Amino acid sequence: MDRQTNLLQVIWGVALAAAGAGVLFMLPQRMAQIAEARQVASASLEMLFMWFCFILLGILLIGGGLRKIYLSLKPPAHDDNH
């Protein structure tokens, strides 16, 4: 990979990880707003399922971003068989 493509991959990985952190950081406030707007108890099965989905989304975004950063910065493997 050339240097510019590698830099873009790192930037994209940072953006993914930041989006995931933002989801997890804002989750308690947004879930309280959703529960209030829908007039449901915050411990209802519906709200617990939404919590689970948003936490999973945040974790997957952070994990995908960190993986992209790691793979972009990892030196290429050298094949010594030649």
Biotite code that builds the C-alpha atoms (Angstrom):
import biotite.structure as struc

atoms = struc.array([
    struc.Atom([0.000, 0.000, 0.000], chain_id="A", res_id=1, res_name="MET", atom_name="CA", element="C"),
    struc.Atom([1.240, 3.451, -0.725], chain_id="A", res_id=2, res_name="ASP", atom_name="CA", element="C"),
    struc.Atom([1.693, 6.019, 2.017], chain_id="A", res_id=3, res_name="ARG", atom_name="CA", element="C"),
    struc.Atom([-1.391, 8.131, 1.194], chain_id="A", res_id=4, res_name="GLN", atom_name="CA", element="C"),
    struc.Atom([-3.742, 5.132, 1.185], chain_id="A", res_id=5, res_name="THR", atom_name="CA", element="C"),
    struc.Atom([-2.234, 3.974, 4.473], chain_id="A", res_id=6, res_name="ASN", atom_name="CA", element="C"),
    struc.Atom([-2.829, 7.404, 6.027], chain_id="A", res_id=7, res_name="LEU", atom_name="CA", element="C"),
    struc.Atom([-6.443, 7.403, 4.835], chain_id="A", res_id=8, res_name="LEU", atom_name="CA", element="C"),
    struc.Atom([-6.981, 3.960, 6.367], chain_id="A", res_id=9, res_name="GLN", atom_name="CA", element="C"),
    struc.Atom([-5.601, 5.182, 9.714], chain_id="A", res_id=10, res_name="VAL", atom_name="CA", element="C"),
    struc.Atom([-7.842, 8.278, 9.593], chain_id="A", res_id=11, res_name="ILE", atom_name="CA", element="C"),
    struc.Atom([-10.859, 6.090, 8.782], chain_id="A", res_id=12, res_name="TRP", atom_name="CA", element="C"),
    struc.Atom([-9.969, 3.757, 11.668], chain_id="A", res_id=13, res_name="GLY", atom_name="CA", element="C"),
    struc.Atom([-9.725, 6.694, 14.072], chain_id="A", res_id=14, res_name="VAL", atom_name="CA", element="C"),
    struc.Atom([-13.095, 7.970, 12.837], chain_id="A", res_id=15, res_name="ALA", atom_name="CA", element="C"),
    struc.Atom([-14.698, 4.559, 13.411], chain_id="A", res_id=16, res_name="LEU", atom_name="CA", element="C"),
    struc.Atom([-13.245, 4.263, 16.912], chain_id="A", res_id=17, res_name="ALA", atom_name="CA", element="C"),
    struc.Atom([-14.319, 7.831, 17.759], chain_id="A", res_id=18, res_name="ALA", atom_name="CA", element="C"),
    struc.Atom([-17.846, 7.134, 16.527], chain_id="A", res_id=19, res_name="ALA", atom_name="CA", element="C"),
    struc.Atom([-18.012, 4.023, 18.707], chain_id="A", res_id=20, res_name="GLY", atom_name="CA", element="C"),
    struc.Atom([-16.746, 5.946, 21.728], chain_id="A", res_id=21, res_name="ALA", atom_name="CA", element="C"),
    struc.Atom([-19.337, 8.640, 21.031], chain_id="A", res_id=22, res_name="GLY", atom_name="CA", element="C"),
    struc.Atom([-22.113, 6.052, 20.922], chain_id="A", res_id=23, res_name="VAL", atom_name="CA", element="C"),
    struc.Atom([-21.051, 4.592, 24.273], chain_id="A", res_id=24, res_name="LEU", atom_name="CA", element="C"),
    struc.Atom([-20.471, 8.016, 25.844], chain_id="A", res_id=25, res_name="PHE", atom_name="CA", element="C"),
    struc.Atom([-23.870, 9.444, 24.850], chain_id="A", res_id=26, res_name="MET", atom_name="CA", element="C"),
    struc.Atom([-25.825, 6.232, 25.428], chain_id="A", res_id=27, res_name="LEU", atom_name="CA", element="C"),
    struc.Atom([-27.138, 6.911, 28.973], chain_id="A", res_id=28, res_name="PRO", atom_name="CA", element="C"),
    struc.Atom([-28.465, 10.359, 28.060], chain_id="A", res_id=29, res_name="GLN", atom_name="CA", element="C"),
    struc.Atom([-30.083, 9.237, 24.820], chain_id="A", res_id=30, res_name="ARG", atom_name="CA", element="C"),
    struc.Atom([-31.671, 6.162, 26.352], chain_id="A", res_id=31, res_name="MET", atom_name="CA", element="C"),
    struc.Atom([-33.233, 8.300, 29.086], chain_id="A", res_id=32, res_name="ALA", atom_name="CA", element="C"),
    struc.Atom([-34.633, 10.595, 26.399], chain_id="A", res_id=33, res_name="GLN", atom_name="CA", element="C"),
    struc.Atom([-35.981, 7.644, 24.409], chain_id="A", res_id=34, res_name="ILE", atom_name="CA", element="C"),
    struc.Atom([-37.611, 6.117, 27.492], chain_id="A", res_id=35, res_name="ALA", atom_name="CA", element="C"),
    struc.Atom([-39.218, 9.452, 28.352], chain_id="A", res_id=36, res_name="GLU", atom_name="CA", element="C"),
    struc.Atom([-40.455, 10.061, 24.807], chain_id="A", res_id=37, res_name="ALA", atom_name="CA", element="C"),
    struc.Atom([-41.883, 6.552, 24.460], chain_id="A", res_id=38, res_name="ARG", atom_name="CA", element="C"),
    struc.Atom([-43.231, 6.569, 28.010], chain_id="A", res_id=39, res_name="GLN", atom_name="CA", element="C"),
    struc.Atom([-41.816, 3.155, 28.883], chain_id="A", res_id=40, res_name="VAL", atom_name="CA", element="C"),
    struc.Atom([-39.997, 2.010, 31.993], chain_id="A", res_id=41, res_name="ALA", atom_name="CA", element="C"),
    struc.Atom([-36.233, 2.111, 31.630], chain_id="A", res_id=42, res_name="SER", atom_name="CA", element="C"),
    struc.Atom([-36.044, -1.507, 32.851], chain_id="A", res_id=43, res_name="ALA", atom_name="CA", element="C"),
    struc.Atom([-38.530, -2.867, 30.310], chain_id="A", res_id=44, res_name="SER", atom_name="CA", element="C"),
    struc.Atom([-37.481, -5.642, 27.954], chain_id="A", res_id=45, res_name="LEU", atom_name="CA", element="C"),
    struc.Atom([-37.726, -3.279, 24.997], chain_id="A", res_id=46, res_name="GLU", atom_name="CA", element="C"),
    struc.Atom([-35.336, -0.775, 26.598], chain_id="A", res_id=47, res_name="MET", atom_name="CA", element="C"),
    struc.Atom([-32.922, -3.492, 27.694], chain_id="A", res_id=48, res_name="LEU", atom_name="CA", element="C"),
    struc.Atom([-32.816, -4.792, 24.131], chain_id="A", res_id=49, res_name="PHE", atom_name="CA", element="C"),
    struc.Atom([-32.107, -1.269, 22.853], chain_id="A", res_id=50, res_name="MET", atom_name="CA", element="C"),
    struc.Atom([-29.308, -0.889, 25.424], chain_id="A", res_id=51, res_name="TRP", atom_name="CA", element="C"),
    struc.Atom([-27.811, -4.172, 24.249], chain_id="A", res_id=52, res_name="PHE", atom_name="CA", element="C"),
    struc.Atom([-27.998, -3.183, 20.576], chain_id="A", res_id=53, res_name="CYS", atom_name="CA", element="C"),
    struc.Atom([-26.406, 0.230, 21.090], chain_id="A", res_id=54, res_name="PHE", atom_name="CA", element="C"),
    struc.Atom([-23.646, -1.161, 23.327], chain_id="A", res_id=55, res_name="ILE", atom_name="CA", element="C"),
    struc.Atom([-22.933, -3.841, 20.714], chain_id="A", res_id=56, res_name="LEU", atom_name="CA", element="C"),
    struc.Atom([-22.861, -1.163, 17.996], chain_id="A", res_id=57, res_name="LEU", atom_name="CA", element="C"),
    struc.Atom([-20.395, 0.937, 19.982], chain_id="A", res_id=58, res_name="GLY", atom_name="CA", element="C"),
    struc.Atom([-18.133, -2.026, 20.730], chain_id="A", res_id=59, res_name="ILE", atom_name="CA", element="C"),
    struc.Atom([-18.134, -3.148, 17.095], chain_id="A", res_id=60, res_name="LEU", atom_name="CA", element="C"),
    struc.Atom([-17.302, 0.364, 15.886], chain_id="A", res_id=61, res_name="LEU", atom_name="CA", element="C"),
    struc.Atom([-14.422, 0.698, 18.345], chain_id="A", res_id=62, res_name="ILE", atom_name="CA", element="C"),
    struc.Atom([-13.161, -2.806, 17.568], chain_id="A", res_id=63, res_name="GLY", atom_name="CA", element="C"),
    struc.Atom([-13.371, -2.262, 13.813], chain_id="A", res_id=64, res_name="GLY", atom_name="CA", element="C"),
    struc.Atom([-11.603, 1.071, 14.061], chain_id="A", res_id=65, res_name="GLY", atom_name="CA", element="C"),
    struc.Atom([-8.804, -0.311, 16.231], chain_id="A", res_id=66, res_name="LEU", atom_name="CA", element="C"),
    struc.Atom([-8.401, -3.295, 13.906], chain_id="A", res_id=67, res_name="ARG", atom_name="CA", element="C"),
    struc.Atom([-8.178, -1.012, 10.880], chain_id="A", res_id=68, res_name="LYS", atom_name="CA", element="C"),
    struc.Atom([-5.562, 1.151, 12.621], chain_id="A", res_id=69, res_name="ILE", atom_name="CA", element="C"),
    struc.Atom([-3.560, -1.923, 13.676], chain_id="A", res_id=70, res_name="TYR", atom_name="CA", element="C"),
    struc.Atom([-3.597, -3.489, 10.213], chain_id="A", res_id=71, res_name="LEU", atom_name="CA", element="C"),
    struc.Atom([-2.683, -0.193, 8.554], chain_id="A", res_id=72, res_name="SER", atom_name="CA", element="C"),
    struc.Atom([0.287, 0.439, 10.850], chain_id="A", res_id=73, res_name="LEU", atom_name="CA", element="C"),
    struc.Atom([1.536, -3.157, 11.013], chain_id="A", res_id=74, res_name="LYS", atom_name="CA", element="C"),
    struc.Atom([4.645, -3.677, 8.894], chain_id="A", res_id=75, res_name="PRO", atom_name="CA", element="C"),
    struc.Atom([4.114, -6.006, 5.948], chain_id="A", res_id=76, res_name="PRO", atom_name="CA", element="C"),
    struc.Atom([5.153, -9.608, 6.430], chain_id="A", res_id=77, res_name="ALA", atom_name="CA", element="C"),
    struc.Atom([8.377, -10.544, 4.656], chain_id="A", res_id=78, res_name="HIS", atom_name="CA", element="C"),
    struc.Atom([8.573, -13.812, 2.809], chain_id="A", res_id=79, res_name="ASP", atom_name="CA", element="C"),
    struc.Atom([12.101, -15.210, 3.276], chain_id="A", res_id=80, res_name="ASP", atom_name="CA", element="C"),
    struc.Atom([11.529, -18.278, 1.073], chain_id="A", res_id=81, res_name="ASN", atom_name="CA", element="C"),
    struc.Atom([12.918, -16.595, -2.080], chain_id="A", res_id=82, res_name="HIS", atom_name="CA", element="C"),
])
